[in-house]
Amino acid sequence: TTKTTKFPLLGEGNYGEWAIQMEAELIRKELWEVMTIETSPPTDATEMEAAVWLEVEKAKRLMTKMAKAQIGWVRKMAADLEYAGVKVEEEDMVLGLTMGLGEHYDQLVVTLESIPPEQLTVANVTARLLNEETHQ
């Protein structure tokens, strides 16, 4: 018989945890190598340009996933805290969304710091964070 491991389905707020568990499960079942594809390096300028373009597109998708994971994580943490009886303020959620962002987001953070406090809402910051990713 095959041992089955159960962990939560991939959702908006659990990408990081899910990815670690999935990788561990694939390694345990000796399937991780199947997930990596060996490719030969580009040999001419056209192939190299295509390879660079593909890497840039992959990086953009990864950044968007990271932004969505950050947003989902903050929402989940806020929901967990509220479930435990802790009131989560809008400002706390905004800080959760912006703290720990990499250098890639420095300009966005500077822009957010110039916004009047009453406009610095979770919805506004979330929209700007996702908008930043689509324009990279």
C-alpha positions in Angstrom: 0.0 0.0 0.0 1.0 3.6 -0.6 1.2 6.0 2.3 -0.9 9.1 1.7 0.0 12.4 3.2 -2.8 15.0 3.6 -2.2 18.7 3.9 -4.4 21.7 3.1 -5.2 22.4 -0.6 -3.4 25.3 -2.2 -5.2 28.5 -1.4 -4.7 32.3 -1.6 -3.2 32.5 1.9 -1.1 29.3 2.2 1.3 29.2 -0.8 4.5 29.3 1.2 3.5 26.5 3.6 1.9 24.5 0.8 5.0 24.7 -1.5 7.3 23.4 1.3 4.9 20.5 2.1 4.5 19.6 -1.6 8.2 19.6 -2.2 8.8 17.5 0.8 6.1 15.0 -0.3 7.6 14.8 -3.8 11.1 14.2 -2.4 9.7 11.5 0.0 8.1 9.7 -2.9 11.3 10.2 -5.0 9.4 12.2 -7.6 11.2 15.6 -7.1 13.6 14.9 -10.0 10.7 14.3 -12.3 9.6 17.9 -11.7 12.9 19.4 -13.0 13.4 19.5 -16.8 16.9 19.3 -18.2 17.4 21.7 -21.1 20.4 22.5 -23.2 21.6 26.1 -23.2 20.8 28.4 -26.1 23.2 28.2 -29.0 22.4 31.3 -31.0 21.3 34.9 -30.4 17.7 34.3 -31.2 17.5 31.4 -28.7 19.4 33.4 -26.1 16.9 36.3 -26.5 14.0 33.9 -26.2 15.6 32.3 -23.1 16.1 35.8 -21.5 12.5 36.7 -22.3 11.2 33.5 -20.7 13.3 34.1 -17.6 11.9 37.6 -17.3 8.4 36.3 -17.7 9.0 33.7 -15.1 10.3 36.3 -12.7 7.3 38.5 -13.3 4.9 35.6 -12.5 6.9 34.7 -9.4 6.7 38.3 -8.1 3.0 38.4 -8.7 2.6 35.1 -6.8 4.7 36.5 -4.0 2.6 39.6 -3.8 -0.6 37.5 -3.8 0.9 35.2 -1.2 1.8 38.2 1.0 -1.7 39.6 0.7 -3.3 36.2 1.5 -1.0 35.6 4.4 -1.8 39.0 6.0 -5.5 38.4 5.5 -5.2 34.9 7.1 -3.2 36.2 10.1 -5.8 39.0 10.6 -8.7 36.5 10.5 -6.9 34.2 12.9 -6.2 37.1 15.3 -9.8 38.3 15.1 -11.0 34.7 15.7 -8.9 34.7 18.8 -10.5 37.9 20.0 -7.8 40.3 19.0 -9.0 43.4 17.1 -6.9 44.0 14.1 -6.7 47.7 13.0 -6.5 48.7 9.4 -3.1 50.3 10.0 -1.8 46.9 11.3 -2.9 45.2 8.2 -1.3 47.9 6.0 2.0 47.5 7.9 1.7 43.7 7.5 1.3 44.2 3.7 4.3 46.5 3.4 6.8 45.3 6.0 9.3 42.8 4.7 8.9 43.6 1.1 12.2 43.4 -0.8 14.1 46.2 -2.4 12.0 45.7 -5.5 9.2 47.4 -3.7 11.1 50.4 -2.3 9.6 52.9 -4.7 6.1 51.6 -3.9 6.7 52.0 -0.2 8.0 55.6 -0.7 4.9 56.3 -2.7 2.6 54.8 0.0 4.4 56.9 2.7 3.3 60.1 0.8 -0.4 59.1 0.8 -2.7 60.8 3.4 -3.3 58.4 6.3 -7.1 58.2 5.6 -6.4 56.9 2.1 -3.9 54.3 3.3 -6.4 51.4 3.4 -5.9 47.7 3.0 -7.9 47.9 -0.3 -5.7 50.7 -1.6 -2.4 49.2 -0.6 -3.5 45.8 -2.0 -4.5 47.3 -5.3 -1.2 49.2 -5.6 0.8 46.2 -4.7 -0.8 44.1 -7.4 -0.6 47.0 -9.8 3.1 47.2 -9.2 3.5 43.6 -10.1 1.6 43.9 -13.4 3.7 46.8 -14.5 7.1 45.0 -13.9 
